[in-house]
């Protein structure tokens, strides 16, 4: 695994991701519950119904309990005058370096859960892809957005 470089995202991300995971688990629970009910109408073997319920429980535990703190611990970012360095991943670690000269624009995004916890995400767009740094304190996200825009403009002016 790559060593952790840069700054971590907010620890409040764990709460936001747990709530998101709970909503996903609720939706999948309704779907699996419907499948279990439908199968029971066709006299499916009881073990099959138990397996389906067990799969849902494992999925819910992974998405609500286990995955959010692990994701938060693995996320790192660093914004330098020449580049943006993003490191993330749970099962495999990925590191992305985005040269400032390639940045076309940057957005601050905030959904209802992020807003509730005073967080925002930064989306950095290049010609080839969009990259996101999630769950930053709102003030930090706005400051970094302005900083990236300023450094990207300077980098672009130097290339011209």
C-alpha positions as CSV (number, residue, x, y, z in Angstrom):
1,X,0.0,0.0,0.0
2,X,1.1,3.5,-0.7
3,X,2.0,5.6,2.3
4,X,-0.6,8.1,3.4
5,X,0.3,11.5,2.0
6,X,-1.4,14.8,2.5
7,X,-4.3,15.8,4.6
8,X,-7.3,13.6,5.6
9,X,-10.8,14.5,4.8
10,X,-13.2,15.4,7.6
11,X,-14.0,12.8,10.2
12,X,-17.7,13.9,9.8
13,X,-17.5,12.0,6.5
14,X,-18.0,8.8,8.5
15,X,-21.4,9.9,9.7
16,X,-22.5,11.1,6.3
17,X,-21.4,7.8,4.6
18,X,-23.1,5.8,7.4
19,X,-26.4,7.6,6.8
20,X,-26.0,7.1,3.1
21,X,-25.2,3.4,3.7
22,X,-28.3,3.1,5.9
23,X,-30.5,4.6,3.1
24,X,-29.0,2.1,0.6
25,X,-29.5,-0.7,3.1
26,X,-33.1,0.3,3.6
27,X,-33.8,0.4,-0.1
28,X,-32.1,-2.9,-0.7
29,X,-33.9,-4.3,2.3
30,X,-37.2,-3.4,0.8
31,X,-36.2,-5.0,-2.5
32,X,-34.9,-8.2,-0.9
33,X,-38.0,-8.3,1.4
34,X,-40.2,-8.2,-1.7
35,X,-38.2,-11.0,-3.3
36,X,-38.4,-13.1,-0.1
37,X,-42.2,-12.5,0.0
38,X,-42.5,-13.4,-3.6
39,X,-40.4,-16.6,-3.2
40,X,-42.4,-17.6,-0.2
41,X,-45.6,-17.4,-2.2
42,X,-44.1,-20.0,-4.6
43,X,-43.1,-22.2,-1.6
44,X,-39.3,-21.6,-2.0
45,X,-37.2,-23.6,0.4
46,X,-36.8,-21.9,3.8
47,X,-33.0,-22.0,3.6
48,X,-33.1,-19.8,0.5
49,X,-35.1,-17.2,2.3
50,X,-32.7,-17.3,5.2
51,X,-29.7,-16.9,2.9
52,X,-31.3,-13.9,1.2
53,X,-31.9,-12.2,4.5
54,X,-28.4,-13.0,5.6
55,X,-26.9,-11.5,2.5
56,X,-28.9,-8.3,3.1
57,X,-27.7,-8.2,6.8
58,X,-24.0,-8.6,5.7
59,X,-24.4,-5.9,3.1
60,X,-26.0,-3.5,5.6
61,X,-23.2,-4.1,8.2
62,X,-20.5,-3.5,5.5
63,X,-22.1,-0.3,4.2
64,X,-23.1,1.2,7.5
65,X,-20.5,0.0,10.1
66,X,-17.3,-1.2,8.4
67,X,-16.8,0.7,5.1
68,X,-17.3,4.4,6.2
69,X,-14.5,4.7,8.7
70,X,-12.1,2.7,6.4
71,X,-12.9,5.0,3.5
72,X,-12.3,8.1,5.7
73,X,-8.9,6.8,6.9
74,X,-7.7,6.0,3.4
75,X,-8.7,9.4,1.7
76,X,-5.8,11.9,1.5
77,X,-5.4,15.0,-0.6
78,X,-2.7,17.6,-1.0
79,X,-3.0,20.8,-3.1
80,X,0.3,22.3,-4.3
81,X,1.0,25.1,-6.7
82,X,2.0,22.6,-9.4
83,X,-0.5,19.7,-8.9
84,X,-3.3,18.2,-6.9
85,X,-2.5,14.9,-5.3
86,X,-5.4,12.6,-4.4
87,X,-5.1,9.2,-2.7
88,X,-8.0,6.9,-2.1
89,X,-9.2,3.3,-2.1
90,X,-10.4,0.7,0.3
91,X,-9.3,-2.6,-1.3
92,X,-6.7,-1.1,-3.6
93,X,-5.1,2.3,-3.1
94,X,-5.1,4.7,-6.1
95,X,-3.1,7.8,-6.3
96,X,-3.9,10.5,-8.8
97,X,-1.7,13.5,-9.6
98,X,-3.5,16.3,-11.5
99,X,-1.2,19.0,-13.0
100,X,-2.6,22.5,-12.4
101,X,-2.0,23.3,-16.1
102,X,-4.7,20.6,-16.9
103,X,-7.4,21.9,-14.6
104,X,-10.2,23.5,-16.6
105,X,-12.5,24.4,-13.8
106,X,-13.4,23.5,-10.2
107,X,-16.7,23.2,-8.4
108,X,-17.8,23.1,-4.8
109,X,-20.7,20.6,-4.3
110,X,-23.0,20.1,-1.4
111,X,-25.9,17.7,-1.1
112,X,-28.4,17.7,1.7
113,X,-26.4,15.3,4.0
114,X,-23.2,17.2,3.4
115,X,-25.0,20.5,4.1
116,X,-26.4,19.1,7.3
117,X,-22.9,18.4,8.6
118,X,-21.3,21.6,7.3
119,X,-19.3,19.7,4.6
120,X,-18.8,20.1,0.9
121,X,-16.9,18.2,-1.9
122,X,-14.6,19.7,-4.5
123,X,-14.9,18.5,-8.1
124,X,-11.8,19.2,-10.3
125,X,-12.4,18.9,-14.0
126,X,-9.8,18.3,-16.7
127,X,-10.4,17.6,-20.4
128,X,-10.1,13.9,-19.7
129,X,-11.9,13.4,-16.3
130,X,-13.5,14.7,-13.2
131,X,-11.9,14.2,-9.8
132,X,-13.5,14.7,-6.4
133,X,-12.2,15.4,-3.0
134,X,-15.2,14.6,-0.7
135,X,-16.3,15.7,2.7
136,X,-14.3,18.8,3.4
137,X,-15.4,21.5,5.9
138,X,-17.4,24.1,3.8
139,X,-14.9,26.9,4.5
140,X,-12.0,24.7,3.6
141,X,-13.7,23.6,0.4
142,X,-14.4,27.2,-0.7
143,X,-10.9,28.3,0.1
144,X,-9.4,25.4,-1.8
145,X,-11.7,26.0,-4.8
146,X,-10.5,29.6,-5.0
147,X,-6.9,28.5,-4.6
148,X,-7.1,25.8,-7.3
149,X,-8.8,28.3,-9.7
150,X,-6.0,30.8,-9.0
151,X,-3.2,28.4,-9.4
152,X,-4.7,26.8,-12.5
153,X,-5.1,30.2,-14.1
154,X,-1.4,31.0,-13.3
155,X,-0.3,27.6,-14.6
156,X,-2.4,28.1,-17.8
157,X,-0.9,31.6,-18.3
158,X,2.6,30.2,-18.0
159,X,1.9,27.5,-20.7
160,X,0.6,30.1,-23.2
